[in-house]
Amino acid sequence: MNRSRSGFGSDGGRERQRVCADRGDPPSCRARLKALVGVDWRAQASADWPAGVAAGIALAAPLVVGTVIGHPKAGASLTLPALLVVMPLPQKANLGERARRLGARTVAITLAGLYSFLVDARVWALVPAIAVAAAAGAVLPRVGNTLGLATVLVGISGPLEGFGIPALPQLAGSLWGAVLLLPLLPRRDSTTRPAPPPRAPARTRQDWLHAARLALLLATASATMAAVHRLSGQGHWLITGILLSLRPTPEATQAKARQRIVGNTLGGIAAALVLLTHPGPWPVTAIVAATSTLAYALRPANYLYWCLAFPLLLLLLTDFDRPTPWYTAAVRAGLVLVGAVVSVLASRWLWPPTQVLASAN
């Protein structure tokens, strides 16, 4: 009797393994599952807590001041450029390189504010600007996605009254974030010599094709959203989904898209739960401070951690002064998903690298 039970138990265990392995070994099933999910949740490096604390202060302080003086929208208008300028810097960048990158980002964000003032919230004027800004960022590594993001996010906000000088909130917010982030050099091993300043890489044909691909996709997406009167509403999440997912190679695009799909889905759920409570300015400020500290500190450990927190930050800051229904988070997560899928398809079929064409043939 005992023997039959033992045999039954072992047969059941082997049967469950056969179901998973599909007449193969169990690691093959796990490999297929990992390939399907496509993300690694493990930390790949150490966290940068000084940078996280600096980012938390940079984003929360303007919100606190704006709420105290009774102008929360003004505080949010300073926090948004600070959010863009304190995007994670390369880990091996020395003080000079950090200063150049922060300076380039400050100039880009200020130019976006000036353009927003000139077009005065005319959404069709943003369509070519978004495409040109994204293409320029693709071939200017020190600017990167900052110029495209600033053109979209600042442009849909329109010029802000009460500051008197065009692009002043963008300049002030960028300088505030840059001053806090500049002195925080990454930790180095005492036995390791400081790395020399990196040289700007030469532009290749693949870089220019990536810039053209990005410009074409964003021009099409932004024109579509403007035609249906959604560019200044939820539609800009499709733009940012493409901008932050598309990379020069299909492999890099697919890896980035998977992380953004998983991160934005879970981050969207967290944002929906937050919006269900209808938080006021002070709870939102506390959430922004905590989330930004964790996001920027854990970004070097794994980009997926950043994808989890960034949707919540962007959602709360772009709608800081007005109530937002909870289902907005789901709509925006869906648009990011569409943008990621479009990016993966475009990286393989729209001017792909030579090796992709050869493998397809």
Sequence and secondary structure as in RCSB ss.txt:
>XXXX:A:sequence
MNRSRSGFGSDGGRERQRVCADRGDPPSCRARLKALVGVDWRAQASADWPAGVAAGIALAAPLVVGTVIGHPKAG
ASLTLPALLVVMPLPQKANLGERARRLGARTVAITLAGLYSFLVDARVWALVPAIAVAAAAGAVLPRVGNTLGLA
TVLVGISGPLEGFGIPALPQLAGSLWGAVLLLPLLPRRDSTTRPAPPPRAPARTRQDWLHAARLALLLATASATM
AAVHRLSGQGHWLITGILLSLRPTPEATQAKARQRIVGNTLGGIAAALVLLTHPGPWPVTAIVAATSTLAYALRP
ANYLYWCLAFPLLLLLLTDFDRPTPWYTAAVRAGLVLVGAVVSVLASRWLWPPTQVLASAN
>XXXX:A:secstr
 HHHHHHHHHHHHHHHHHHHHTSS HHHHHHHHHHHH    S  S   HHHHHHHHHHHHHHHHHHHHTT HHHH
HHHHHHHHHHTS   TT  HHHHHHHHHHHHHHHHHHHHHHHHHTT HHHHHHHHHHHHHHHHH TTTTTHHHHH
HHHHHHH   TTS STTHHHHHHHHHHHHHHTT      TTS            HHHHHHHHHHHHHHHHHHHHH
HHTT TTTTTHHHHHHHHHH  SSHHHHHHHHHHHHHHHHHHHHHHHHHHHT   HHHHHHHHHHHHHHHHHHTT
T HHHHHHHHHHHHHHHHTTTS   THHHHHHHHHHHHHHHHHHHHHHHSS  HHHHHHH 
